[in-house]
Amino acid sequence: MEKFSVSKEVVDGLRRVSREQGVTLFMTLLSAFGVLLGRYAGQTDVAIGTPIANRQRRETEGLIGFS
């Protein structure tokens, strides 16, 4: 496992972008990961799965994996 740290300024910026776009920080980071994978693979279409176990409430339908 490789450990790394991210400065508070970068995290604050990512949170700001997430808020402006109306998404969670998780969704922003997952999108960045998808872009990175696509660039490494030389592909424009990359599928990424996330677990959704035990999310059975109506309030969670708008979250990743439900739309």
N, CA, C and O atoms as a Tinker XYZ file with bonds, in Angstrom:
   268  protein
     1  N      0.840000   -1.152000    0.000000    73     2
     2  CA     0.000000    0.000000    0.000000    64     1     3
     3  C      0.901000    1.235000    0.000000    63     2     4     5
     4  O      1.884000    1.300000    0.738000    81     3
     5  N      0.560000    2.187000   -0.816000    73     3     6
     6  CA     1.292000    3.450000   -0.897000    64     5     7
     7  C      0.511000    4.527000   -0.160000    63     6     8     9
     8  O     -0.676000    4.721000   -0.419000    81     7
     9  N      1.165000    5.222000    0.750000    73     7    10
    10  CA     0.510000    6.304000    1.479000    64     9    11
    11  C      0.967000    7.637000    0.920000    63    10    12    13
    12  O      2.111000    7.787000    0.490000    81    11
    13  N      0.065000    8.597000    0.931000    73    11    14
    14  CA     0.405000    9.946000    0.501000    64    13    15
    15  C     -0.482000   10.922000    1.257000    63    14    16    17
    16  O     -1.480000   10.534000    1.864000    81    15
    17  N     -0.108000   12.170000    1.211000    73    15    18
    18  CA    -0.932000   13.185000    1.877000    64    17    19
    19  C     -1.251000   14.286000    0.873000    63    18    20    21
    20  O     -0.525000   14.511000   -0.095000    81    19
    21  N     -2.353000   14.953000    1.137000    73    19    22
    22  CA    -2.811000   16.043000    0.283000    64    21    23
    23  C     -2.927000   17.277000    1.168000    63    22    24    25
    24  O     -3.455000   17.209000    2.278000    81    23
    25  N     -2.434000   18.392000    0.673000    73    23    26
    26  CA    -2.448000   19.611000    1.486000    64    25    27
    27  C     -3.879000   20.074000    1.752000    63    26    28    29
    28  O     -4.801000   19.769000    0.995000    81    27
    29  N     -4.039000   20.807000    2.832000    73    27    30
    30  CA    -5.349000   21.350000    3.202000    64    29    31
    31  C     -5.892000   22.245000    2.089000    63    30    32    33
    32  O     -7.096000   22.253000    1.833000    81    31
    33  N     -5.016000   22.994000    1.431000    73    31    34
    34  CA    -5.449000   23.890000    0.353000    64    33    35
    35  C     -6.053000   23.112000   -0.805000    63    34    36    37
    36  O     -7.068000   23.519000   -1.371000    81    35
    37  N     -5.432000   21.994000   -1.155000    73    35    38
    38  CA    -5.952000   21.166000   -2.252000    64    37    39
    39  C     -7.302000   20.561000   -1.857000    63    38    40    41
    40  O     -8.245000   20.571000   -2.647000    81    39
    41  N     -7.389000   20.038000   -0.641000    73    39    42
    42  CA    -8.649000   19.452000   -0.169000    64    41    43
    43  C     -9.745000   20.508000   -0.136000    63    42    44    45
    44  O    -10.870000   20.242000   -0.557000    81    43
    45  N     -9.434000   21.700000    0.358000    73    43    46
    46  CA   -10.420000   22.783000    0.383000    64    45    47
    47  C    -10.889000   23.124000   -1.027000    63    46    48    49
    48  O    -12.077000   23.357000   -1.251000    81    47
    49  N     -9.956000   23.153000   -1.974000    73    47    50
    50  CA   -10.320000   23.425000   -3.367000    64    49    51
    51  C    -11.212000   22.345000   -3.949000    63    50    52    53
    52  O    -12.170000   22.642000   -4.663000    81    51
    53  N    -10.901000   21.094000   -3.647000    73    51    54
    54  CA   -11.737000   19.983000   -4.129000    64    53    55
    55  C    -13.140000   20.053000   -3.521000    63    54    56    57
    56  O    -14.133000   19.800000   -4.204000    81    55
    57  N    -13.212000   20.394000   -2.256000    73    55    58
    58  CA   -14.528000   20.538000   -1.611000    64    57    59
    59  C    -15.313000   21.684000   -2.232000    63    58    60    61
    60  O    -16.524000   21.580000   -2.427000    81    59
    61  N    -14.622000   22.781000   -2.544000    73    59    62
    62  CA   -15.294000   23.925000   -3.171000    64    61    63
    63  C    -15.858000   23.537000   -4.548000    63    62    64    65
    64  O    -17.002000   23.853000   -4.874000    81    63
    65  N    -15.041000   22.854000   -5.337000    73    63    66
    66  CA   -15.501000   22.397000   -6.659000    64    65    67
    67  C    -16.706000   21.471000   -6.495000    63    66    68    69
    68  O    -17.684000   21.587000   -7.234000    81    67
    69  N    -16.639000   20.565000   -5.541000    73    67    70
    70  CA   -17.751000   19.634000   -5.299000    64    69    71
    71  C    -19.027000   20.392000   -4.963000    63    70    72    73
    72  O    -20.093000   20.107000   -5.509000    81    71
    73  N    -18.909000   21.356000   -4.062000    73    71    74
    74  CA   -20.087000   22.163000   -3.680000    64    73    75
    75  C    -20.654000   22.908000   -4.877000    63    74    76    77
    76  O    -21.866000   22.917000   -5.093000    81    75
    77  N    -19.772000   23.534000   -5.658000    73    75    78
    78  CA   -20.214000   24.296000   -6.832000    64    77    79
    79  C    -20.942000   23.411000   -7.832000    63    78    80    81
    80  O    -21.878000   23.863000   -8.491000    81    79
    81  N    -20.527000   22.172000   -7.951000    73    79    82
    82  CA   -21.146000   21.247000   -8.899000    64    81    83
    83  C    -22.321000   20.487000   -8.303000    63    82    84    85
    84  O    -23.023000   19.772000   -9.017000    81    83
    85  N    -22.540000   20.637000   -7.001000    73    83    86
    86  CA   -23.662000   19.952000   -6.349000    64    85    87
    87  C    -23.446000   18.462000   -6.196000    63    86    88    89
    88  O    -24.392000   17.678000   -6.270000    81    87
    89  N    -22.196000   18.070000   -5.980000    73    87    90
    90  CA   -21.873000   16.652000   -5.816000    64    89    91
    91  C    -21.062000   16.463000   -4.538000    63    90    92    93
    92  O    -20.631000   17.433000   -3.914000    81    91
    93  N    -20.861000   15.211000   -4.161000    73    91    94
    94  CA   -20.054000   14.914000   -2.985000    64    93    95
    95  C    -18.569000   14.913000   -3.343000    63    94    96    97
    96  O    -18.198000   14.809000   -4.511000    81    95
    97  N    -17.742000   15.031000   -2.330000    73    95    98
    98  CA   -16.300000   14.951000   -2.542000    64    97    99
    99  C    -15.935000   13.587000   -3.129000    63    98   100   101
   100  O    -15.042000   13.488000   -3.970000    81    99
   101  N    -16.628000   12.539000   -2.683000    73    99   102
   102  CA   -16.399000   11.204000   -3.230000    64   101   103
   103  C    -16.613000   11.193000   -4.737000    63   102   104   105
   104  O    -15.810000   10.621000   -5.475000    81   103
   105  N    -17.687000   11.817000   -5.196000    73   103   106
   106  CA   -17.984000   11.820000   -6.630000    64   105   107
   107  C    -16.926000   12.593000   -7.412000    63   106   108   109
   108  O    -16.558000   12.200000   -8.519000    81   107
   109  N    -16.440000   13.683000   -6.843000    73   107   110
   110  CA   -15.394000   14.464000   -7.504000    64   109   111
   111  C    -14.115000   13.644000   -7.633000    63   110   112   113
   112  O    -13.498000   13.604000   -8.698000    81   111
   113  N    -13.720000   12.986000   -6.536000    73   111   114
   114  CA   -12.508000   12.173000   -6.562000    64   113   115
   115  C    -12.667000   10.956000   -7.476000    63   114   116   117
   116  O    -11.721000   10.569000   -8.162000    81   115
   117  N    -13.846000   10.360000   -7.490000    73   115   118
   118  CA   -14.082000    9.218000   -8.374000    64   117   119
   119  C    -13.993000    9.649000   -9.835000    63   118   120   121
   120  O    -13.474000    8.910000  -10.671000    81   119
   121  N    -14.494000   10.829000  -10.139000    73   119   122
   122  CA   -14.403000   11.352000  -11.506000    64   121   123
   123  C    -12.958000   11.581000  -11.908000    63   122   124   125
   124  O    -12.557000   11.243000  -13.022000    81   123
   125  N    -12.170000   12.158000  -10.999000    73   123   126
   126  CA   -10.755000   12.385000  -11.284000    64   125   127
   127  C    -10.030000   11.055000  -11.501000    63   126   128   129
   128  O     -9.174000   10.942000  -12.379000    81   127
   129  N    -10.379000   10.059000  -10.701000    73   127   130
   130  CA    -9.793000    8.726000  -10.853000    64   129   131
   131  C    -10.149000    8.143000  -12.216000    63   130   132   133
   132  O     -9.304000    7.531000  -12.869000    81   131
   133  N    -11.389000    8.328000  -12.646000    73   131   134
   134  CA   -11.815000    7.845000  -13.954000    64   133   135
   135  C    -11.059000    8.514000  -15.091000    63   134   136   137
   136  O    -10.683000    7.863000  -16.065000    81   135
   137  N    -10.838000    9.815000  -14.963000    73   135   138
   138  CA   -10.053000   10.536000  -15.974000    64   137   139
   139  C     -8.631000    9.990000  -16.017000    63   138   140   141
   140  O     -8.081000    9.756000  -17.093000    81   139
   141  N     -8.041000    9.789000  -14.847000    73   139   142
   142  CA    -6.688000    9.246000  -14.779000    64   141   143
   143  C     -6.598000    7.865000  -15.427000    63   142   144   145
   144  O     -5.694000    7.604000  -16.221000    81   143
   145  N     -7.542000    6.981000  -15.084000    73   143   146
   146  CA    -7.553000    5.650000  -15.681000    64   145   147
   147  C     -7.707000    5.720000  -17.198000    63   146   148   149
   148  O     -7.032000    5.003000  -17.937000    81   147
   149  N     -8.599000    6.588000  -17.646000    73   147   150
   150  CA    -8.810000    6.732000  -19.083000    64   149   151
   151  C     -7.564000    7.194000  -19.806000    63   150   152   153
   152  O     -7.254000    6.717000  -20.898000    81   151
   153  N     -6.853000    8.120000  -19.198000    73   151   154
   154  CA    -5.617000    8.614000  -19.829000    64   153   155
   155  C     -4.543000    7.535000  -19.854000    63   154   156   157
   156  O     -3.860000    7.346000  -20.861000    81   155
   157  N     -4.401000    6.832000  -18.739000    73   155   158
   158  CA    -3.406000    5.741000  -18.714000    64   157   159
   159  C     -3.748000    4.664000  -19.738000    63   158   160   161
   160  O     -2.859000    4.121000  -20.394000    81   159
   161  N     -5.031000    4.357000  -19.874000    73   159   162
   162  CA    -5.454000    3.290000  -20.772000    64   161   163
   163  C     -5.592000    3.766000  -22.216000    63   162   164   165
   164  O     -5.709000    2.945000  -23.126000    81   163
   165  N     -5.580000    5.067000  -22.438000    73   163   166
   166  CA    -5.778000    5.599000  -23.777000    64   165   167
   167  C     -7.200000    5.397000  -24.270000    63   166   168   169
   168  O     -7.433000    5.248000  -25.470000    81   167
   169  N     -8.157000    5.392000  -23.337000    73   167   170
   170  CA    -9.559000    5.149000  -23.673000    64   169   171
   171  C    -10.412000    6.361000  -23.291000    63   170   172   173
   172  O    -10.064000    7.111000  -22.378000    81   171
   173  N    -11.519000    6.542000  -23.991000    73   171   174
   174  CA   -12.434000    7.631000  -23.638000    64   173   175
   175  C    -13.608000    7.135000  -22.815000    63   174   176   177
   176  O    -14.377000    7.938000  -22.286000    81   175
   177  N    -13.756000    5.833000  -22.700000    73   175   178
   178  CA   -14.869000    5.251000  -21.960000    64   177   179
   179  C    -14.317000    4.262000  -20.939000    63   178   180   181
   180  O    -13.739000    3.237000  -21.300000    81   179
   181  N    -14.502000    4.583000  -19.658000    73   179   182
   182  CA   -13.988000    3.742000  -18.582000    64   181   183
   183  C    -15.134000    3.459000  -17.620000    63   182   184   185
   184  O    -15.834000    4.379000  -17.199000    81   183
   185  N    -15.325000    2.204000  -17.275000    73   183   186
   186  CA   -16.375000    1.821000  -16.322000    64   185   187
   187  C    -15.745000    1.584000  -14.950000    63   186   188   189
   188  O    -14.749000    0.871000  -14.820000    81   187
   189  N    -16.348000    2.198000  -13.931000    73   187   190
   190  CA   -15.873000    2.031000  -12.554000    64   189   191
   191  C    -17.078000    1.669000  -11.700000    63   190   192   193
   192  O    -18.116000    2.326000  -11.775000    81   191
   193  N    -16.945000    0.635000  -10.897000    73   191   194
   194  CA   -18.039000    0.224000  -10.017000    64   193   195
   195  C    -17.782000    0.642000   -8.585000    63   194   196   197
   196  O    -16.633000    0.712000   -8.147000    81   195
   197  N    -18.847000    0.919000   -7.858000    73   195   198
   198  CA   -18.742000    1.229000   -6.430000    64   197   199
   199  C    -19.791000    0.411000   -5.683000    63   198   200   201
   200  O    -20.897000    0.221000   -6.187000    81   199
   201  N    -19.461000   -0.071000   -4.501000    73   199   202
   202  CA   -20.435000   -0.861000   -3.734000    64   201   203
   203  C    -21.551000    0.020000   -3.181000    63   202   204   205
   204  O    -21.327000    1.172000   -2.809000    81   203
   205  N    -22.752000   -0.540000   -3.135000    73   203   206
   206  CA   -23.897000    0.207000   -2.612000    64   205   207
   207  C    -24.642000   -0.594000   -1.554000    63   206   208   209
   208  O    -25.828000   -0.361000   -1.324000    81   207
   209  N    -23.971000   -1.519000   -0.919000    73   207   210
   210  CA   -24.604000   -2.403000    0.054000    64   209   211
   211  C    -25.337000   -1.625000    1.141000    63   210   212   213
   212  O    -24.837000   -0.627000    1.661000    81   211
   213  N    -26.503000   -2.092000    1.462000    73   211   214
   214  CA   -27.334000   -1.556000    2.538000    64   213   215
   215  C    -27.822000   -0.132000    2.314000    63   214   216   217
   216  O    -28.166000    0.555000    3.276000    81   215
   217  N    -27.859000    0.320000    1.081000    73   215   218
   218  CA   -28.452000    1.626000    0.800000    64   217   219
   219  C    -29.832000    1.377000    0.203000    63   218   220   221
   220  O    -29.992000    1.346000   -1.017000    81   219
   221  N    -30.798000    1.205000    1.044000    73   219   222
   222  CA   -32.132000    0.874000    0.569000    64   221   223
   223  C    -33.138000    1.989000    0.820000    63   222   224   225
   224  O    -34.335000    1.799000    0.604000    81   223
   225  N    -32.676000    3.134000    1.266000    73   223   226
   226  CA   -33.582000    4.240000    1.565000    64   225   227
   227  C    -33.773000    5.132000    0.351000    63   226   228   229
   228  O    -32.854000    5.308000   -0.450000    81   227
   229  N    -34.955000    5.688000    0.218000    73   227   230
   230  CA   -35.289000    6.548000   -0.903000    64   229   231
   231  C    -34.352000    7.755000   -0.994000    63   230   232   233
   232  O    -34.058000    8.222000   -2.094000    81   231
   233  N    -33.883000    8.260000    0.142000    73   231   234
   234  CA   -33.007000    9.432000    0.164000    64   233   235
   235  C    -31.674000    9.183000   -0.533000    63   234   236   237
   236  O    -30.986000   10.128000   -0.918000    81   235
   237  N    -31.315000    7.929000   -0.692000    73   235   238
   238  CA   -30.020000    7.612000   -1.308000    64   237   239
   239  C    -30.108000    7.367000   -2.814000    63   238   240   241
   240  O    -29.092000    7.093000   -3.454000    81   239
   241  N    -31.290000    7.461000   -3.377000    73   239   242
   242  CA   -31.447000    7.160000   -4.799000    64   241   243
   243  C    -30.662000    8.075000   -5.707000    63   242   244   245
   244  O    -30.240000    7.656000   -6.785000    81   243
   245  N    -30.450000    9.333000   -5.295000    73   243   246
   246  CA   -29.704000   10.284000   -6.125000    64   245   247
   247  C    -28.208000   10.147000   -6.024000    63   246   248   249
   248  O    -27.479000   10.853000   -6.719000    81   247
   249  N    -27.729000    9.258000   -5.178000    73   247   250
   250  CA   -26.300000    9.081000   -5.006000    64   249   251
   251  C    -25.708000    8.220000   -6.105000    63   250   252   253
   252  O    -26.434000    7.620000   -6.898000    81   251
   253  N    -24.410000    8.165000   -6.144000    73   251   254
   254  CA   -23.703000    7.365000   -7.150000    64   253   255
   255  C    -24.234000    5.935000   -7.169000    63   254   256   257
   256  O    -24.458000    5.329000   -6.121000    81   255
   257  N    -24.428000    5.420000   -8.346000    73   255   258
   258  CA   -24.862000    4.037000   -8.503000    64   257   259
   259  C    -26.361000    3.878000   -8.670000    63   258   260   261
   260  O    -26.829000    2.781000   -8.977000    81   259
   261  N    -27.132000    4.953000   -8.475000    73   259   262
   262  CA   -28.582000    4.826000   -8.574000    64   261   263
   263  C    -29.176000    5.546000   -9.793000    63   262   264   265
   264  O    -30.338000    5.323000  -10.133000    81   263
   265  N    -28.416000    6.377000  -10.430000    73   263   266
   266  CA   -29.009000    7.110000  -11.554000    64   265   267
   267  C    -28.487000    6.660000  -12.879000    63   266   268
   268  O    -28.895000    7.186000  -13.914000    81   267
